Amino acid sequence: MFVIANLALLPVVIPLMGAMIGLLLRKQRPLQAYWTLGAMLTSLAASLALLLTVWQTGQPIVYQSGGWAAPFGIALVGDLLAAVFVFMTQLVMVTGIVYAMGSQDKVVTYPTFFPLFLTLTTGLSGAMMTGDLFNMYVFAELLVISGTVLTAVSDDKYGTEAAYKYFYISLLAAFFMLLAIGSLYVSYGTLNMADMAARVAVNSGRPLLWPGIAFLLAAFMIKSAVFPFHFWQPDFHTAAPTAVSAMLSSVVVKLGVYGFLRMTTLLFVAQAPLIQAVLLVAGVVGVIFGGLSALGTHNVKRMLAYSTLAQVGFILVGIGWGTNLSIAAAIVFAFNHSLIKAAMLMLAGYVASRASVKSAAFAVVTGVGRPLPAAGILFFMGSLALAGIPPTNGFVSKALLFTSGIAAEGMWTLLLIGLTSMFTLVYTMRAFQRIWWLAPAEGITTKPTGDRLIAPALLLTMIVILGVWAEPLVAVAQAASAAIADPSIYIRAVLGG
């Protein structure tokens, strides 16, 4: 009973404690790495227990820190939506640590690399579990600091420049979020999300409500690199160490997606139609712009970063339609995309580590994959998943999203994203052809050793399993969509009554 009551706390506090102890092990790198993996697996087990418990009972688990009841105390709320997103995050983070343990990057020997990886997990999990806006801001800043440092110490010579870009654009997001917090607190006298949702529902005429919504929307758009706030993403994700860029482009951008879902299903239900219309337009533009940009890149990692812009666009379209089915499709899409994008970036890093000049530029990696058939098979399967082709989980995502679009009668939107989604197959197959079919340029050879393949292999295994056995994921997404469609469940769980 004690464990169940604290399930909302464990996925946040375990990686944080793991990071603190990991710092004490900074001079024993192998032990520190295995300690980090153990802490992350323990946290993943806790997040799975939270997900299964909330799914079975249908009731959120709330942890009131210090015994102070909401809205006066700090609450961590494990409802089904937060549980799904936290489990997704920690599942991918485990594979990121596995990749880092088998990586040849010098940065993984940095004494604080693994502790920073755990604080990155803490920030992301905490931002999704917290029940109030100010603590979401605090956890998001922990995430930013961890991601910035991990990128700044990258082996890539452009890592410091990319870290600066990320840090300054994150300052802009923090500025918008603080403006939103100030506007909403002045208007409603609370930052607890359940309390705020109840007060906004009763009185939506406060003059600073819409400015607060606009600032919050802008903050989440920057977090998830939504068009036109995407410009920092390709440089940042390309220069970061592979293990880190795989996390940034797969799960870190989902914080914004999570924020959009909270805004439209809990905080601002009456105002949701206008917010959803904005997200729908941003999503369609993102799908088109991201696809075209990925086609025109000269670097595999950069191509995949632009691909994230397009894939997040699909998720926004699902949120924009706003039906129970389309929200469920957006959740499934977000979960599956996290696995696919992490696997693809790890494979890009794997190939780059085998090139005679360590780089993911097409000019360098062309032909490098020819002696690496296992990686080629995995990359091909990942390309199918990203393009939404059976038997992968990407097909399940797009089939569910397009079905929900037909039900929502979003025919023009469907036509636009359906046509432009073909770009995905073009740019991923072009990358596959260049790396595994064409002859390498003069002076480019394939090194006999490099990063290990186990982490992307694990992810691709999950991608295929979820492609042929998608029922559990679809069922939990539909249950989460149905639960957040009734905000009174969340409000009663946090405030009582």
N, C-alpha and C positions, 0 to 999 in steps of 0.2 A: 504493500500500500504506500509506504514511504517513497519507494522508487517511482511508482506511477505518478505520485503527486509532484515529483521533481523532474519528470520527463521533459518538461518544457525548458528546464534549466540546463540539463546535461549536455545537449549538443552545442551549447555555447561555452559552458565552463570547462568541459574536458579539453578542447583544443587550446584554450587559454592557459590552463594549468600545464598542459603539455609543452607549450611554448616556454613557460617560465622555467620548468625543469630542464628543457632542452638547452637553455642558455647555460645552465650549470655544466652541461656535457659538451661545451663548445670545443674543448681540447681533445675530445674523443669522438672524432667524426663518424666512424662506422657505428658506434653505439648510439650516437645522437640520431643518425638516420633511422636505425631500427626502432629507437624510442619514438620518433616522430610517426613512423608507420603504425606502431602499436597504438599510440594515442589516437591517431586518425581512425583506425579500425574500430576502436572502442567507441569513439564518438559516432561513427557510422551505425554501429549496433544500437546505440541509444536513439538515434534519429529514426531508425527502422522500427524500433519498439514504439516510439511516439506515433509514427505513421499508422502502424497496425492498430494501436490502442484507440486512437481517435477515429479511425475508419470503422472499427467494430462498434464503438459506443455511440458514434455520431455526435459526441460532445467535445468541445475544445478543452484542453488542459491548460489551466492558468496558474502561473507561479507568481505570487505576490511577494516581491523581495522585501526582506526586513519585517514581514508581517503587516505592512501597511497596505490597506485595501485601496484598490483603484477607486477614484481617479487621483488619490493623493500620493500613492506609492508608485514604484516602478514595476510594471507587470510584464512578464513574458507570456505570450499567448500562442499555444500550439493548437491552432485549428487545422482543419484538413489541408487548406491551401498552403499555409506556412509549412506544415509537415512535409508535403510533397516537394516543395521548393528546397527545403533544408536537406531532405534525403538526397535529392538530385545533386545538390551542391557537394555534399560530403562524399557521395559515391564517386564523382568525377575527381574530387580532391585526392582521394586515395590513389587513383591511377596516376595522378600528377606526381605524387610522392614516389610511386614505384618507378615512373619514368626518370625522375631526378636521381634516384639511387643507381640507375644504370646509365646515367648520362656522362659524357666525356667533358662537359662544360666545366671550366675552372670555377665558375661562380658557385657550383654546388658544394665546393669545399670552403666557401666563405663561412666563418663561424656562426653567423646568424641566419644563414639561408633557410634552414629547416624551421627554426623558431618563427621566422617571418612568414613562412608558408602557413604555419598554424595560426598566427595572428590574422592572416588574410582570411582563413576559414572562420575564425571567431567573428571578425567584422562582418562578413557576409551572412553568416548564420544568425548573428545577433540582430542585424538590420531586418531580417525577415521574421524573427520571432518577437521582436519588441512590440509592446502595445501602445507606445506613444511616439509622437513625431520627433521630439527632441532627442530621445535615445536612438532613434533611427539615424538621425544626423550624426550622433557620436560614433555609433558603430560604422557608419559609412566612412567617416574620417579615418578610423582605424584601418579600414580596408584600403583607403587611398594611400595612407602613409606606407603600409606594407607593400602595396603594389609598386609605388614609386621607388622605394629603396631596392626592391628586387630587380627592377628594370635598370636603375642607375648603375648597379654593380655588374650588369651583364657583360659577357665577353665581347659583345658587339660594340664597335667603336662609336656607334650612334646611340647607344643605350642612355647615356647621360642626357643628350639632347631630347630624346623621346620622353625620358622621365620628367624633364622640365616642362615639356608641353603638357603631359598628363597632369602634373601637379598644378599648373596654372589654370588649365581648363576645369580641374576639379575644384579649385578655389572659386571659380565662377559658379559651378554647381552648388557649392556650399553657400555662396552669397545668396543665390536664388532660394535655397532651402531655408536659410535663416530669415529672409524676407517673408517667405510663406508662413513660417512658424510665428513670426511677429504679427503678421496680418491676422492670422486665425486666432492667436491667443488674445489679441486686443478685441476681436469680435466676439469670442465665445468663452474666454476665461479658462480654457483648458487645453492641454496638449495630448491627453489620453484619447486614443482614436475612437474607442467605444463611446466615451462621454461626448466627444466632439460630434460623432455621427448622430447621436441622439439629439443634441442641441441644434445642429444644422437642419435636421429633419423638422424640428418644431419651428425654427425661425431662420429662413433662408434670405432674409432681406437686409442683412448687415452689409454696409457699404464696402467693407474690405474683404468680403467673401470671394468675389470673383478675382480681384488681384491676388489673393492667397492661392486660389486654384491655379491661376496662370503661372505664378512663381514655382509652385510645386510641380506642375506639368513640365516646365522648362528644366527643373533640376533632374527629374527622372529621365527626360529626353537626353540630357548630357550623359547621365550614368549609363544608359543603354545605347549611346552613340546613334540615336535616331536622326535621320536627315531633318534639318540641316546642321545638327550638332555632331556630325560624325567625323569631322576633318582631322581630329587628333588620333583617331583609332588606328589607321593603317601604320603610321610611323611607330606608335607605341607598341602595338602587337607584333610588329616585325622585328623590333630591336630587343624585345624582352627575351630572356632565356626560354628555350622551347617549353620546358615544364611549366613556366609561368604564363607564357603567351597562350598555351592551351587552356589554362584556367581563365585567363582574362577574356578570351574570345568565346568561351563556351558558357561559363556560369556567372562570371562577374557582371556581364552585361544584362543578366536576367534580373538583377536588382531593380532596374528600371521597369521591366515587365511586371514584376511583383508589385511595384508601386502603382502602376497604371490599374492593375486589378483591384487594389485596395481603394483607389480613388473612385472607381466607377461602381464598385459593389458595396462599399461600406461608408466611406466618408461623405461622398457627394452624390447620393443616389438620384435625387431630383434633378441635379445638374448633369448627370451622366450622358444624356443624349448629345449635348454639345461637345463634351470631352471626347466621346466616342467618334463623333464626326471628324474631329481634329486628328485623332489617332488613325482613323481609316485613310484619310488623305496622306498623312505622313507615312503610313505603311505602304500604300501603293507606290508613292514616289520612291520610297526606300527600296522596294523590290526592283523597280526599273533602274534607278540610279546605281544601286549596288551591283546588279547584274552586269550593266554596261561597264562599270568601273573595273569589275573583276576580269572582264574580257580584255581590258587594255593594260593590264599590269605586266611587269617584267620580273616578278618575284613570287614564288609559290606562297610564302607566308602572307605577303601583301594581298595576293589574290584571295586567300582564305579570310583575311580581315574584311575586305570589301564584301565577300560572300556573307559574312555575319550581318552586315548592314541589310542585305536583301532578305536573309532568313528571319531576322527580327521583324522585318516589314510584314512577312506572312503572319507572324504572331500578332502584330498590331491590328492587322485586318480582322483576325478572329475576335479580338477584344472590341474592335470598332463595330462589328455587327451586333454584338451585345446580347445574343440569345444564349440560352443555357448550353445548347449544343456547340455553338461557336466558341464559347468560353472554355468548354471542355476540350475542344480541338486546339485552342491556343495553349492550354496547359500541356496536352500531349506533345504538341509541336515543340514547346520550350524544353520539355524533358528530353525528347529524342534528339533535338538539335545539340544539346549539351554533350551528349555522348559522341555524336558524329563529328562535331567540330573539334573536340578535344583529340579524337583519334586522328583526324586529318592533319592537324597541326603537329602532332607527335610524329606522324609519318614524314611530314615535310622536314622536321628537325632531324629525324633519323637519316634521311637521304643527305641532308646538308652536312651532317657529321661525317659521312663517308666520302664526301667530295674532297679533292686534293686542296682546294681553297674553301674553307668553311663559309658557306653562304647558301641561301635559298634562292638566289637569282637564277632565272632560267638559263642565262649564259653559262653558269657554272654547273648546274645540276643536270643539264641535258646529257642523256646517255649514262649518267652515273648509276642509274637503277638497273642497268642490264644484267649485272652479276647478282642482283638482289631480287630473285623472283618472288620470295615469300612476301616481301614488302610490297611488291607490285600487285600481288593478289589482294592484299589488304587495302591498298590505295584504290584499286578498282572497285572493290566492294563499298568502300567509303564514298566513292564518287557516285555510285548507284544510290546510296542512302541519301546523300546530299541532294541529288536530283529527284528523289522520290520514286524510285523504281523498285519493284519486288525483287527478292524476298526480304527487304530491309525495313527497319522501323521508319525510315523516311517516307516510304510509300503509305504506311499507316497514317502518318501525320498529315500528308497532303490529301489522302482520300477522305479523312475525317473533316479537314478544313473545307474542302470543296463541297462535300455533302452538306455541311452546315451553311455554306454560302448559297447553295441552291434552296435550302429551306428558308433562308433569310431573304431570298429573292434579290441577292446582290449580283445580278447577272453581268453588269458592266465591269464591276470590280473583278469578278471571276474571270472575265474575258482578258482583262489587262494582266492580272497576275498569272493566269494560265499561259498566255503567250510568252511573257517575259521569264517565266520559270524555266523555259527551254534553255536560257542562257547558262543555267547551272550545269547542265549536261555538257554544253559546248566547252566551257572553260575548264571543267574538271577533266574531261577527256583529252583536251589539248595538253594539259599538264601531264597526264598519264602517258600520252604518246611521246612527249619530249623527254621525259625522264627514263622511260623503260623501252622505247623503241628506237629513237634516233641515236646516231653515233655521237660520242662526245667530241667536243671541240679539241683542237690540238693543245696539248699540255694539260688537259683535264683527265684525271684518272680516278679510279674508285679505291679508296683505302680499305685494307682488309678488316679493320676494326672501327668501331664507332659506337653510337648509342645503342642500347638494347631495344628489342622489338616487343618485349613482353606486355608493356602497358597498352600500346595500340592494339595488340592482339586480343587482350582482355576486353577492350572496348568494342572491337569489331565483333567479338563473340556475343556480347550483350546486344549489339545492334541487330544481328541476325536473329537471335532468340526473340527479341521484341518485335521483329518483323513477322515471324511465323506464329508467335503466341502473344498477341497484344492485349488479350482480354483483361488481365489484371490491371495494366496501366490505364486502359480506356475506362475501366470500371471505376478506378479510384479518381480519375480526372472528372468523370461525370458526377461522382458523389461530391467532389470538391466544388464543382460548378453549382450543383443543386444547393449545397450548404451556404455558399456565399451569396446565392440569390436571395436568401432570407437573412438580412443583416441583424435581425433581432436575436438570432442564435449567438452570434459573436458578442453582441452588446450585453445580453443576459449573463453569458459566461463570465464576462469581465466585471460587470457592475453588480451582478446578482439580481434578484427579483424575478 
